[in-house]
Amino acid sequence: MSFDEQILSDRKKLILKAIIEAHIKLGEPVGSKYLTQEMDIAYSSATIRNEMAELEELGYLEKPHTSAGRIPSELGYRFYVDSLVSQYDTKTKEAGELKKLLSFKMSEIDKILDNATKVASAMTNYTALSLRPRPSSITIKKYETVYIDSRSYLIIMIPQGVEAVKTKRVNLSFEITPEDVSALSKVLNLNLSGVNVDGINIHLMMSMNAQLKELIGSDDQIAEELVSSTVKSIYETMNELGSEIKFEGVNRLLEYPEYKNLDKLQKMISTIENKEDIIRAVSTIDQSDDDTKIFIGSENMVKIMDDSTLIYKNLKLNGKTIGAIGIIGPCRMDYSKVLSTIDQLSEEISKLSDLNALPSAKNEESDE
């Protein structure tokens, strides 16, 4: 049991859950009268108001302006998805539609992901995204490093076959010198130039540790941490370069009052169209992680999404990650339905044939 669950009584949990679900439905502040009349909460209005005031003091609810009602805070939504959300009861029609939309002949992984994205957006009425796995052919042909200060440096990466130069700032918990950073550049070009992500392994990193230690004359820990921090940044960059992201149902944002501010809506759509910030954010998620990730409000790495929720899950086929699917919507999204839809999509995709059994476009041409 979490600390939050110990603090909240069963009555507070019941009222918090009812307020969140009413707010998801209405999009307006929820008062005690609505809870007693429409949500069948068997407590007096006075009791409910007292509990709501305490939930507000604890940070789970907020009181907008002078309204008598309350709305959930980010903390309230987080507690809801972690502890209170109910399993969505998929209707027979919805389940049949999901299976039908995924049942056509799939000759390429892209088709699986494209179709899953369309299904996710249609069934949830939110914006959906899919991320393709990175090609293992992505490589960096040249590395440069720039000393910034005693605890940070810049990595400049020139990709093979990609026009844009990529840079990453690395911040450290220990001090370094300009000579350390210069030596790091030599080690990177000697070992990682032209190497794809599959070629970066523990043996290569141990060799780089030894080379860097010899060049800078430092202890093992500094060399190891410099190499580790740098390789992590390089890995993330390759992931970003190789990833392709597609969106479905962007126009659905217009249906929610949270996006009625035209300036914010334009910035949100611009972020989606440019893709890079969202790719960077989701590319940091471990591809081997099977758990559904939920980023609420300020938990999102993309600032413009600070009043939105991103729900994201890696998709696997016969144990192999083939990409990922996500849903973007307001913080008051229908979590139960979204989580259920993503889980069902994941389950249906996992039932498909082995990746090796899926005919490629090349094989289909050769069969004709």
C-alpha positions in Angstrom: 0.0 0.0 0.0 1.4 3.4 -1.0 1.7 6.4 1.4 -1.1 8.1 -0.5 -3.5 5.2 0.0 -2.7 5.2 3.8 -3.6 8.9 4.0 -6.9 8.7 2.1 -9.8 7.0 3.8 -12.2 4.8 1.8 -14.7 7.7 1.8 -12.1 10.2 0.4 -11.2 7.7 -2.3 -14.8 7.2 -3.2 -15.5 11.0 -3.4 -12.2 11.6 -5.3 -13.0 8.9 -7.9 -16.5 10.2 -8.3 -15.3 13.8 -8.8 -12.7 12.8 -11.4 -15.1 10.6 -13.4 -17.8 13.4 -13.3 -15.2 15.9 -14.4 -14.1 13.6 -17.3 -17.7 13.5 -18.4 -18.7 17.1 -17.9 -15.5 19.1 -18.3 -16.7 21.4 -15.5 -16.1 21.8 -11.7 -18.0 19.2 -9.7 -20.0 20.2 -6.6 -21.4 18.2 -3.7 -25.0 18.5 -5.0 -24.1 16.8 -8.3 -22.4 14.0 -6.4 -25.4 13.3 -4.2 -28.0 13.6 -7.0 -26.2 12.1 -10.0 -23.4 9.9 -8.7 -25.3 8.2 -5.9 -22.8 9.1 -3.2 -24.6 8.1 0.0 -23.3 10.9 2.2 -24.8 14.3 3.1 -23.8 17.3 1.1 -22.1 18.8 4.2 -20.0 15.6 4.7 -19.0 15.6 1.0 -18.1 19.3 1.2 -15.8 18.7 4.2 -14.1 15.8 2.4 -13.7 17.9 -0.7 -12.1 20.6 1.3 -9.7 18.2 2.9 -8.8 16.6 -0.5 -8.1 20.1 -1.7 -5.8 20.8 1.2 -4.0 17.5 0.5 -3.5 18.6 -3.1 -5.8 16.1 -4.9 -8.4 18.7 -5.9 -8.3 22.3 -7.0 -11.0 25.1 -6.7 -11.1 27.2 -9.9 -11.9 30.8 -9.3 -15.0 31.3 -7.1 -16.7 28.1 -8.2 -18.3 26.0 -5.5 -17.1 22.9 -7.3 -13.7 21.3 -7.5 -11.6 19.9 -10.3 -8.9 17.2 -10.1 -5.2 18.3 -9.8 -2.4 16.5 -11.5 -1.8 14.7 -8.2 -5.5 13.7 -8.1 -5.2 12.3 -11.7 -2.0 10.5 -10.8 -3.6 8.8 -7.8 -6.7 7.9 -9.9 -4.7 6.1 -12.6 -2.4 4.4 -10.1 -5.1 3.3 -7.6 -8.7 4.1 -8.5 -9.3 3.7 -12.2 -11.8 0.9 -13.1 -11.4 -1.6 -15.9 -13.4 -0.3 -18.9 -16.1 -2.7 -19.9 -15.6 -3.1 -23.7 -18.9 -3.5 -25.5 -19.3 -6.4 -27.9 -19.6 -4.0 -30.8 -16.4 -2.3 -29.9 -14.5 -5.5 -29.4 -15.7 -6.8 -32.8 -14.7 -3.5 -34.5 -11.2 -3.7 -33.0 -10.7 -7.2 -34.3 -12.1 -6.5 -37.7 -9.9 -3.4 -38.2 -6.8 -5.4 -37.3 -7.7 -8.5 -39.3 -6.8 -7.5 -42.8 -3.7 -9.0 -44.5 -0.6 -7.4 -43.0 2.5 -7.7 -45.2 4.5 -5.0 -43.4 5.0 -3.8 -39.8 4.1 -0.2 -40.9 0.6 -1.4 -41.8 0.1 -3.0 -38.4 1.1 0.3 -36.7 -0.9 2.5 -39.1 -4.0 0.5 -38.5 -3.5 0.3 -34.8 -3.2 4.1 -34.7 -6.4 4.5 -36.6 -8.3 2.1 -34.4 -6.9 3.7 -31.2 -8.0 7.2 -32.3 -11.5 6.0 -33.5 -12.2 4.0 -30.4 -11.1 6.6 -27.8 -11.9 9.9 -29.7 -8.5 11.3 -28.9 -5.3 11.9 -31.0 -3.3 8.7 -31.4 0.4 8.3 -32.4 2.5 5.4 -33.5 6.3 5.2 -33.4 8.2 2.9 -35.7 11.3 1.1 -34.5 14.6 2.7 -35.4 16.5 1.2 -38.3 19.8 -0.4 -37.2 21.5 1.2 -40.2 21.6 4.7 -38.5 25.2 5.6 -37.7 27.3 8.7 -36.8 30.2 9.3 -39.1 32.0 12.0 -37.0 32.0 13.1 -33.4 33.1 16.4 -31.9 33.1 17.5 -28.3 33.1 21.0 -26.8 34.0 21.9 -23.2 31.4 24.1 -21.6 32.4 24.2 -18.0 33.9 21.9 -15.3 30.6 19.9 -15.1 29.2 19.9 -18.6 30.2 19.4 -22.2 28.6 19.3 -25.6 28.6 16.3 -28.1 28.3 17.2 -31.8 27.2 14.3 -34.0 27.3 14.3 -37.8 25.1 11.4 -38.9 25.7 9.3 -42.0 23.2 10.2 -44.8 21.3 12.8 -42.7 21.8 16.5 -43.3 21.0 17.8 -39.8 23.8 17.9 -37.3 22.7 16.8 -33.8 24.0 18.1 -30.5 23.5 17.0 -26.9 24.6 18.7 -23.7 25.8 16.3 -21.0 25.8 17.5 -17.4 28.0 15.7 -14.8 28.1 15.2 -11.1 31.9 15.5 -11.1 34.5 17.9 -12.5 36.3 17.5 -15.8 38.9 19.5 -17.8 39.1 20.7 -21.4 41.7 18.0 -21.9 39.3 15.3 -20.7 36.7 16.4 -23.3 39.3 16.5 -26.1 40.4 13.0 -25.3 36.8 11.8 -25.2 36.4 13.0 -28.8 39.3 10.9 -30.0 37.9 7.8 -28.2 34.5 8.3 -29.8 35.8 8.7 -33.3 38.1 5.7 -32.9 35.4 3.4 -31.6 31.9 4.6 -32.6 32.4 6.2 -36.0 30.1 4.3 -38.4 28.9 1.9 -35.7 25.1 1.4 -35.3 23.3 0.9 -32.1 23.4 -2.9 -32.3 27.2 -2.6 -32.4 27.5 -0.7 -29.1 27.9 -3.3 -26.4 29.5 -3.7 -23.0 32.8 -5.0 -24.4 33.2 -2.0 -26.7 32.4 0.4 -23.8 35.0 -1.4 -21.5 37.6 -0.9 -24.3 36.6 2.8 -24.5 36.9 3.1 -20.7 40.4 1.8 -20.8 41.5 4.0 -23.7 40.1 7.2 -22.1 41.7 6.4 -18.8 45.1 6.0 -20.5 44.6 9.3 -22.4 43.5 11.5 -19.4 45.3 9.6 -16.6 42.3 9.6 -14.4 40.8 6.9 -12.2 38.4 4.3 -13.5 35.3 6.0 -12.3 35.7 9.2 -14.2 36.5 7.5 -17.4 33.6 5.0 -16.9 31.1 7.8 -16.2 32.3 9.9 -19.1 31.9 7.1 -21.5 28.6 5.9 -20.0 27.0 9.4 -20.1 28.2 10.0 -23.7 27.0 6.7 -25.0 23.6 7.2 -23.5 23.3 10.5 -25.3 24.5 9.0 -28.6 22.0 6.1 -28.2 19.2 8.5 -27.7 20.2 10.6 -30.7 20.4 7.5 -33.0 17.0 6.5 -31.7 15.5 9.9 -32.6 17.1 9.9 -36.0 15.8 6.4 -36.8 12.3 6.8 -35.4 9.4 7.7 -37.6 6.2 8.9 -35.9 2.7 9.2 -37.3 -0.4 10.8 -35.9 -4.1 10.1 -36.4 -7.1 12.2 -35.3 -5.2 15.5 -34.6 -8.5 17.3 -35.4 -10.1 15.6 -32.4 -8.3 18.1 -30.2 -10.8 20.7 -31.3 -13.6 18.8 -29.6 -12.2 19.5 -26.1 -12.5 22.8 -24.3 -9.0 22.4 -22.9 -7.7 23.3 -26.4 -10.1 26.2 -27.1 -7.2 28.7 -26.6 -6.2 29.2 -30.3 -2.6 30.2 -29.5 -2.0 27.1 -27.4 -3.8 24.9 -29.9 -1.6 26.3 -32.7 1.5 25.6 -30.7 0.3 22.1 -29.9 -0.5 21.3 -33.6 2.9 22.8 -34.6 4.6 20.5 -32.1 2.8 17.5 -33.6 3.7 18.6 -37.1 7.3 19.1 -36.3 7.4 15.8 -34.5 11.0 16.2 -33.1 10.1 17.1 -29.5 7.6 14.3 -29.2 10.0 11.8 -30.8 12.7 12.9 -28.4 10.4 12.4 -25.4 9.1 9.0 -26.3 12.5 7.8 -27.6 13.8 7.9 -24.0 11.4 5.1 -23.0 13.1 1.7 -22.8 12.0 -0.3 -25.8 12.1 -3.5 -23.7 9.6 -2.1 -21.1 6.2 -3.8 -21.3 4.4 -1.4 -19.0 2.0 1.2 -20.1 3.4 4.7 -19.4 1.2 7.6 -18.3 2.5 11.1 -18.4 0.1 13.6 -16.8 0.4 17.4 -17.3 3.9 18.6 -16.2 5.2 15.1 -16.2 5.4 15.4 -20.0 8.9 16.3 -21.3 7.2 18.5 -24.0 6.3 21.8 -22.3 3.3 22.6 -24.5 1.7 19.4 -23.2 1.7 20.6 -19.6 -2.1 20.4 -19.5 -2.3 17.2 -21.6 -1.8 13.5 -20.9 0.2 11.1 -23.0 -0.4 7.4 -22.6 2.2 5.2 -24.3 2.9 1.5 -24.7 5.5 -0.5 -26.6 3.9 -3.1 -29.0 5.4 -6.6 -29.2 5.0 -9.4 -31.7 6.4 -12.8 -30.6 8.6 -11.1 -28.0 10.0 -8.5 -30.4 9.2 -4.8 -30.1 7.8 -3.7 -33.4 7.0 -0.1 -32.4 4.8 1.7 -30.0 1.4 3.4 -29.8 0.2 6.4 -27.8 -2.8 8.5 -27.0 -2.7 12.3 -26.5 -5.6 14.1 -24.9 -6.6 16.4 -22.1 -5.7 15.5 -18.5 -9.4 14.7 -17.9 -9.3 12.0 -20.5 -11.3 8.8 -20.0 -8.4 6.8 -18.6 -10.4 3.6 -18.2 -11.3 3.4 -21.8 -7.9 4.6 -23.1 -6.0 2.1 -21.0 -8.4 -0.7 -22.0 -8.1 0.1 -25.7 -4.3 0.2 -25.7 -4.1 -3.1 -23.7 -6.5 -4.8 -26.2 -4.6 -3.5 -29.2 -1.4 -4.8 -27.7 -3.0 -8.1 -26.9 -4.5 -8.5 -30.4 -1.2 -7.6 -32.1 0.7 -10.1 -29.9 -1.5 -12.8 -31.3 -0.5 -12.2 -34.9 2.0 -14.4 -36.8 5.7 -14.3 -36.0 7.6 -11.4 -37.5 9.5 -13.8 -39.7 6.3 -15.2 -41.0 5.1 -11.8 -42.3 5.9 -11.7 -46.0 7.9 -8.6 -46.9 7.1 -6.6 -50.0 10.3 -8.0 -51.6 9.2 -11.6 -51.0 5.8 -10.9 -52.4 7.3 -9.6 -55.6 9.6 -12.6 -55.9 6.6 -15.0 -55.5 4.8 -13.5 -58.5 
